[in-house]
Amino acid sequence: MKNLKVIMGNHALSYGAKLSRVEVISAYPITPQTQVVELLSEMVGSGELNARFVNVESEHSALAVCISASIAGARAFTATSAQGLALMHELLHWASSARTPIVMGVIN
């Protein structure tokens, strides 16, 4: 057997985003998804992941950045918690009606 690595769910989500070659990552760190944002930030900072990491001031802004990036043609990713998803509610309907492809991890 080759090299085997055991990881938790938050790390699996981060590696999944990396393998899908996301181009824009926008997230507001909120427990329990903080590990996802931290790991992706490290990947972008080290050059392991060729993406733009956008720090924002709220969950609402995180989804707004993802919508804008998606409309511009980039692969967009965000991660949030159930509470953060509630804060995104206004833009969730807009994103779905505009049919913008956004990948979102909701961690609880």
N, C-alpha and C positions, 0 to 999 in steps of 0.2 A: 504494500500500500504506500502511496506517495505521501507527501507532507499533508497532514490532516490538521485543520484548524477549527476549533470550537468557538463560536461567537454567539453573542446575545442578539435579541431582535433588533435593537437600535443600531447595532453595528451592521447587521445584515441589511437593513434598509439603506444605510450609508454606502455599503459596497454595491448594492443593487443600483443605486443612483450613479455610482462611478462607472459600473459596467454598461449602463445605458447611455453613457456619454452625455449627461446633461450639460447644458451650456450656461444656464443661469440658475443660481440657487439663491433664493430669498427666504429668509426665515427670521422670526423673532424668538429668541430662546425662552421657552416656557417649560417648566417641569411637567411631564417626564421626558420630553423630546430633546432636552439639552444635549445629550450625548450625540445625537444625530448631527446637530448643527456644529458641534465642536469637531467631530471627526471629519465632516465635509470641509470645514474651514481649514483644518490641518492639511487635508489632501490638496486643496486649492493653493494654500500657502507654500507647500513643498514642490508644487509643480506636478504632482502625481495625477491630478485631475485638471484638465484644461477647461476651466469654467470661470465665470464671474460670480463672486460671492457678494451679495448686496446685504449689508446690515440695515435694518429698518427699525422704526420706532414703535411699530404695533403689528398685530396680526393682519389687520385691515390693509396696511401698507404692503405687507409681504405678498398678499394675494394680488394687489394692484400691480406690483412689479412683475409677478409671474404672468398676469394677463397681458401686460404691455410687451414683455419679452416674447410670449407666445404669438401675439399678433404680428410681431416683427419677424417671426420665423425661427426663433430659438427654441430649444428644448428646455422647458422650465420645470423646476422642482421646488417644492416647499414641504416643510414638516411642521406639524402642530399637535396640540392636544385637544381634547374635547372642549375645553374652555376656550381655547384659541379658535377652534372651528366656529363656535358660537359668535365670536367677535368678527368672523369673516362673512357672516350670513348675508350682508347686503351685496357683496361682490360675488358670492357663490352663484347666485341666480344669473348675474350678468355674464359671468364666465361660461356657464353652461348654455345660455341662450346664444352667445356669440360663438359657441362650439370651439372654444380655445382648448387645445390639448395641454393640460397641466397635470403633472404627476404630483400627488400629495400623499404624504404619510401621516396618518392620524394615530398617535400613540396614546395609549391609556394604561 
